[in-house]
Amino acid sequence: MTRGRFIALEGGEGAGKSTQARLLAEALRRQGHEVLLTREPGGTPGAEAIRSLLLHPPGEGWKVEAEALLFAAARADHVARAIRPALEAGHWVICDRFLDSSRAYQGGGGGMADADLLALHRIGSGALLPDLALLLEAPEEAVAARIARRDGDELDAIGGRDAGYHQHVAQAFRRFAEDEPARFVRIDASGTPEATHEAIMRALAPLLGHER
């Protein structure tokens, strides 16, 4: 059986990843593909439990090292129980965030060494990487408006961090895309959801057997 394809949607808060993951999964299903639409942290009962701890932490919250370990633990369960079985069954996996979010948030934003985050991923998830990471990018003002519409006055422990933190996250994502162009495609997500979806489908054309 042919191994399935693994696509991760990456980017900062309010870039539209969840919407685009859903639209992509729907488009692939219309083409006849079996699709697992999932997210991080989450995707399995165990990983969803850890998600709650991460986004709504008890007490004073997590230090960056503990946060990174929790993300790695959630990802290990997600990979073992959901992502790898789907890929081995020949399905497409569309994931809202994956490893590069840990590298950008706990690394770029939190200051952890990239080598340490990659080591955690190697230990927990066998160093699995997506076939393609789609980096959704939009201007700060557009992102702020989307977050306000989406969350109102309620932000989780990570999304609610200050602007400087999120600027470091965005810079890290850009650096990854520049350093690893074979693994990333940068997507302009400043327009309508439909325009962004069209750009994503063009980016996926080589994996679907079509011309870009």
C-alpha positions in Angstrom: 0.0 0.0 0.0 1.2 3.5 -0.9 2.0 5.7 2.2 -0.3 8.6 2.7 0.6 12.2 2.5 1.2 14.4 5.6 0.5 18.2 5.4 0.9 20.6 8.3 -0.5 24.1 8.4 1.7 26.5 10.3 1.8 30.1 11.3 1.0 32.5 14.1 -2.3 33.3 15.9 -5.1 34.4 13.6 -3.5 33.3 10.3 -6.5 31.1 9.4 -4.9 27.7 9.8 -8.0 25.9 11.2 -10.3 27.3 8.4 -7.8 26.4 5.7 -7.2 22.9 7.2 -10.9 22.2 7.0 -11.2 23.6 3.5 -8.2 21.5 2.3 -9.6 18.3 3.9 -13.0 18.9 2.2 -11.3 19.5 -1.2 -9.2 16.3 -0.9 -12.3 14.2 0.1 -14.1 15.5 -3.0 -11.2 14.2 -5.0 -11.7 10.8 -3.5 -9.0 10.7 -0.8 -9.3 9.4 2.7 -8.4 12.2 5.0 -7.6 12.6 8.7 -8.2 16.2 9.8 -6.5 16.8 13.1 -4.7 19.4 15.2 -2.0 20.0 17.7 -1.9 19.9 20.6 -4.6 17.3 20.4 -5.9 14.7 18.0 -6.2 11.9 20.5 -7.9 11.6 23.9 -4.5 11.8 25.7 -3.2 14.7 23.6 -6.5 16.6 24.0 -6.1 16.2 27.8 -2.7 17.7 27.6 -4.0 20.5 25.3 -6.3 21.6 28.1 -3.4 21.7 30.5 -1.3 23.8 28.1 -4.0 26.3 27.0 -5.5 26.7 30.5 -2.7 25.9 32.9 -3.1 25.5 36.6 -1.6 27.9 39.1 1.1 30.2 37.7 1.4 28.4 34.4 4.3 26.4 32.9 7.9 27.3 32.5 9.0 27.0 28.9 10.9 23.7 29.5 7.8 22.1 31.0 5.6 23.5 28.2 7.9 22.0 25.6 7.8 18.6 27.3 4.0 18.7 27.4 3.8 19.6 23.7 6.3 16.8 22.9 4.3 14.3 25.0 1.0 15.3 23.3 2.7 15.0 19.9 4.2 11.5 20.7 0.7 10.2 21.5 -0.8 11.9 18.5 1.8 10.5 16.1 1.6 6.9 17.5 -2.1 6.6 17.8 -3.4 8.8 14.9 -0.9 10.1 12.4 1.3 7.1 11.7 -1.7 4.7 11.4 -3.4 7.0 9.0 -0.3 7.4 6.8 0.3 3.7 6.8 -3.3 3.1 5.7 -2.6 5.4 2.7 -4.6 8.3 4.0 -3.8 12.0 3.8 -3.2 13.7 7.1 -4.0 17.4 7.4 -2.7 18.8 10.7 -3.4 22.2 12.2 0.1 22.8 13.6 2.9 20.3 14.1 6.6 20.3 15.1 7.4 23.7 13.6 5.0 25.4 16.0 7.0 24.1 18.9 10.2 25.3 17.3 8.6 28.8 16.8 6.8 29.2 20.1 9.0 27.5 22.7 12.1 28.2 20.6 11.6 31.5 18.9 9.2 32.9 21.5 10.4 31.1 24.6 14.2 30.9 24.0 14.7 27.2 24.0 17.4 25.8 21.7 16.2 24.4 18.5 18.4 21.4 18.9 16.7 20.5 22.2 13.3 20.7 20.7 14.3 18.5 17.8 15.8 16.0 20.2 12.5 15.8 22.1 10.8 15.2 18.8 13.2 12.5 17.8 12.7 10.8 21.2 8.9 11.1 21.3 7.8 11.0 17.7 10.7 9.3 15.8 11.6 12.6 14.1 8.5 12.4 11.8 8.1 15.4 9.5 5.3 16.4 7.2 5.7 16.0 3.5 5.0 19.7 3.3 4.5 22.5 5.8 2.3 25.4 4.6 3.2 28.6 6.4 0.2 31.0 6.4 1.3 34.6 6.7 -0.7 37.8 7.0 -0.1 41.4 8.1 -0.3 42.1 11.9 -3.3 44.3 11.6 -5.3 41.7 9.7 -4.3 39.0 12.2 -5.3 41.2 15.2 -8.8 41.8 13.7 -9.3 38.1 13.1 -8.2 37.2 16.6 -10.7 39.8 18.0 -13.5 38.3 16.0 -12.6 34.8 16.9 -11.9 35.1 20.6 -13.5 38.3 21.8 -12.0 39.1 25.1 -11.0 35.4 25.8 -7.4 34.4 24.9 -5.7 31.2 25.9 -2.4 31.1 27.8 -0.3 31.1 24.7 -2.4 33.2 22.3 -2.7 35.9 25.0 1.1 36.5 25.3 2.4 40.0 24.5 3.1 41.3 21.0 6.9 41.0 21.4 6.5 37.2 22.0 4.4 36.8 18.9 6.8 38.9 16.8 9.6 36.4 17.8 7.3 33.5 16.8 6.7 35.1 13.4 10.4 35.7 12.8 11.1 32.1 13.7 8.6 30.8 11.2 10.0 33.0 8.5 13.5 31.7 9.3 12.5 28.1 9.1 10.8 28.7 5.7 13.9 30.5 4.4 16.3 27.8 5.7 14.3 24.8 4.5 12.6 25.8 1.2 12.2 22.2 0.1 9.9 21.5 3.1 8.0 24.8 3.4 5.7 26.7 1.1 4.8 30.3 2.2 1.2 31.2 1.6 -0.2 34.7 1.5 -3.1 34.5 3.9 -4.0 38.2 3.8 -6.9 37.9 1.4 -10.2 36.0 1.6 -10.4 32.4 2.8 -11.2 31.4 -0.8 -8.1 33.1 -2.2 -5.9 31.5 0.5 -7.4 28.1 -0.3 -6.7 28.5 -4.0 -3.1 29.3 -3.2 -2.8 26.2 -1.0 -4.3 24.0 -3.7 -1.7 25.4 -6.2 1.1 24.6 -3.7 -0.2 21.0 -3.4 -0.4 20.4 -7.1 2.9 18.5 -7.3 1.8 16.1 -4.6 -1.6 15.6 -6.3 0.1 14.8 -9.6 -0.9 18.1 -11.3 1.1 21.0 -12.6 1.8 23.8 -10.2 
